[in-house]
Amino acid sequence: MDQNALKKQVAEAALRYVPEGEVVGVGTGSTANFFIDGLAAMKDRITGAVASSEATAERLRGHGIPVLALNDVDRLPVYVDGADAVNEHREMIKGGGGALTREKIVAAVAREFVCIVDGSKKVKRLGGFPLPVEVIPMARSYVARKLVGLGGRPEYREGFVTDNGNIILDVHNLDIVNPLDLEKTLNNITGVVTNGLFALRPADVVLVGEGGGVSVY
Ligand SMILES: O=C[C@H](O)[C@H](O)[C@H](O)COP(=O)(O)O
């Protein structure tokens, strides 16, 4: 099976986590896109969706799925999203597509976070995938110096602006021994909007698409 087939397989497996008559939180990226396509087939059985990015909102609307503002929703039983890397504690690096801030907000509200990945995303230790950090534009150089001080090598994502009007620094070479501590440390740098570590709010369930089928942990 190629990687896209594995993504589709795992995305379809996540459909059984969608409760009837409820609003669903929907992530961003190629794996989440397969989930949206699957969700279209059951759109009459849900109230609507909250999107974690403009791209996701557009794809949902394209399928005729109502997109609701998070502020108008009083409960969100489930959030389904991909990840760039996930460890055995269900901690993740996210934001390869630059949607980390809205993803973190929707994940914070959701009762259950279902992470959907193909087998290539499973890692022993986070840090191999460069860590995306969303930064207020005027703080770019300041934040970059702080990241260097933490042992990282920040790279400015040229030409990319987030849905929130900010920039992304992708941080290479971080040795992430303790994701929880690093997430808090990065949150404390003035000018940082969000970092792509999801350790304070890890996934509740990880579905992994592999050659032999979908495993759950
Ligand atoms: O900003 C993007 C998101 O965090 C995605 O969930 C992540 O990059 C994984 O995307 P994909 O499913 O395309 O590998």
Ligand as a Chemical Component Dictionary entry (heavy atoms), coordinates in Angstrom:
data_LIG
# 
_chem_comp.id                   LIG 
_chem_comp.type                 NON-POLYMER 
_chem_comp.pdbx_formal_charge   0 
_chem_comp.three_letter_code    LIG 
# 
loop_
_chem_comp_atom.comp_id 
_chem_comp_atom.atom_id 
_chem_comp_atom.alt_atom_id 
_chem_comp_atom.type_symbol 
_chem_comp_atom.charge 
_chem_comp_atom.model_Cartn_x 
_chem_comp_atom.model_Cartn_y 
_chem_comp_atom.model_Cartn_z 
_chem_comp_atom.pdbx_ordinal 
LIG O1 O1 O 0 -0.587 22.055 10.123 1  
LIG C1 C1 C 0 -0.827 20.924 9.746  2  
LIG C2 C2 C 0 -1.217 19.810 10.614 3  
LIG O2 O2 O 0 -0.642 19.830 11.880 4  
LIG C3 C3 C 0 -1.225 18.424 10.013 5  
LIG O3 O3 O 0 -2.015 17.653 10.853 6  
LIG C4 C4 C 0 0.122  17.747 9.935  7  
LIG O4 O4 O 0 1.030  18.582 9.269  8  
LIG C5 C5 C 0 0.016  16.397 9.226  9  
LIG O5 O5 O 0 -0.351 16.584 7.898  10 
LIG P1 P1 P 0 -0.432 15.403 6.860  11 
LIG O6 O6 O 0 -1.598 14.575 7.226  12 
LIG O7 O7 O 0 -0.597 16.090 5.527  13 
LIG O8 O8 O 0 0.861  14.656 6.925  14 
# 
loop_
_chem_comp_bond.comp_id 
_chem_comp_bond.atom_id_1 
_chem_comp_bond.atom_id_2 
_chem_comp_bond.value_order 
_chem_comp_bond.pdbx_ordinal 
LIG O1 C1 DOUB 1  
LIG C1 C2 SING 2  
LIG C2 O2 SING 3  
LIG C2 C3 SING 4  
LIG C3 O3 SING 5  
LIG C3 C4 SING 6  
LIG C4 O4 SING 7  
LIG C4 C5 SING 8  
LIG C5 O5 SING 9  
LIG O5 P1 SING 10 
LIG P1 O6 DOUB 11 
LIG P1 O7 SING 12 
LIG P1 O8 SING 13 
# 
